[in-house]
Amino acid sequence: MDGARIWHAAADGEGQSQERPNTDMEPPRHHQARDWLHARVRLEPDLLSHSPSWIQGVFDHAWAPMTAMAHQLRSLPPDLWGPLLSWDSGFVFICTRASDYLPGPATIRHRAVVNVAYVSVEDLASDNEQPLHVLGHLIDHHLGSGGDPQGTWLSDGGGIMPRWREAGQRLPRLYALGYAVDDIARTNVQDYFAQSLALYCRDRQRLNVADPQIDKWFSNTLWNEAFWRTAAQDNEKERKLT
């Protein structure tokens, strides 16, 4: 199944067999999301046969976990995908191991890659927030330093552009206020960012009640088309002056 069909299947709902052919009706930014899925997300070989029987009951064919991943990706901001595609690093591996984000070199299906979000097929079958949480770490890392394994993450005050650095420097201060949405978000500032992003996508009302400041931060940055545009324009002006 190609990336376009997976992406459209996700729009129709996880687990449904109905799939639409690709059309030109989607905005270009959504095409970039589909392209990122096709280029960067991989399945562990024989994934379902190595999974518990209850997971095989949830996913009725080999590509169903990929469709479930696409369904979760659709909740992320469309302006994100162009920058993520522009970096050579940043991959997702759907597998039987626990969900986690590991910066640095790795090997996926005999291919050398850098910076991998490992997404547990169990978390996809459970439809919980963990896949988006580990994607949050990947996003945090790349918006902070372009995925440099030794670079500063956005939540630690980094930023790939001046406007992103300004936004990133607010995150440790928001974390220090102590309004994190749950125990996972209270762990450290990186988990604060990742868990808040996952809840922004899945249960925004809960996030807004617990921590309205981080909810506002997301709506003014990642989910704000004008912010992305202005950040790119400011960066281009700075580049021309150097």
Buried (B, 14 or more C-beta within 10 A) or exposed (E): EEBBBBBBBBBBEBBEEEBEEBEEEBEEBBBBBBBBBBEBBBBBEEBBEEBEEEBBEBBEEBBBBBBBBBBBBBEBBBBBBBBBBEBEBBBBBBBBEEBBBBBEEBEBEEEEBBBBBBBBBBBBBBBBBBBBBBBBBBBBBBBBBBBBEEBBBBBBBBBBBEBBBBBBBBBBEBBEEEBBBBEBBBEBBBBBBBBBBBBBBBEBEBBBEBBEEBBEBBBEBBBBEEBBEEBBEBBEEEEEEE
